[in-house]
Amino acid sequence: MTRAERDDALTASIMRRQLREALRTLAVVAGVFAALPALLAVLPRGSAATWVILGAGVPPIWVAVAWWHVRRAERAEAREREG
């Protein structure tokens, strides 16, 4: 196997692993999106709690999910490179 073939195989393997991580992240984001209307439906319409959840509660979740995704994707790539 030539070096170019090994590099191509490594790249394909990394891409598959990162796709799996992206699908996991998508599932988490979809879960949050699905749960959010149910949570907001319980609160009184137009209450301050609604705006607090949307303005101060959701952005930290997105940041945490993004950080988690990048960390897992980088770890997967490092594992593939190691062998």
Contacts in CASP RR format, 6 or more apart in sequence:
PFRMAT RR
TARGET T0000
AUTHOR 0000-0000-0000
METHOD contacts of the structure
MODEL  1
MTRAERDDALTASIMRRQLREALRTLAVVAGVFAALPALLAVLPRGSAAT
WVILGAGVPPIWVAVAWWHVRRAERAEAREREG
1 9 0 8 1.000
10 80 0 8 1.000
10 81 0 8 1.000
13 80 0 8 1.000
14 76 0 8 1.000
14 77 0 8 1.000
14 80 0 8 1.000
14 81 0 8 1.000
17 76 0 8 1.000
17 77 0 8 1.000
17 79 0 8 1.000
17 80 0 8 1.000
18 73 0 8 1.000
18 76 0 8 1.000
18 77 0 8 1.000
20 76 0 8 1.000
21 69 0 8 1.000
21 72 0 8 1.000
21 73 0 8 1.000
21 76 0 8 1.000
22 69 0 8 1.000
22 73 0 8 1.000
24 69 0 8 1.000
24 72 0 8 1.000
25 65 0 8 1.000
25 68 0 8 1.000
25 69 0 8 1.000
28 65 0 8 1.000
28 68 0 8 1.000
29 65 0 8 1.000
32 58 0 8 1.000
32 61 0 8 1.000
32 65 0 8 1.000
36 53 0 8 1.000
36 58 0 8 1.000
39 53 0 8 1.000
40 50 0 8 1.000
40 53 0 8 1.000
40 54 0 8 1.000
43 49 0 8 1.000
43 50 0 8 1.000
43 53 0 8 1.000
44 50 0 8 1.000
END
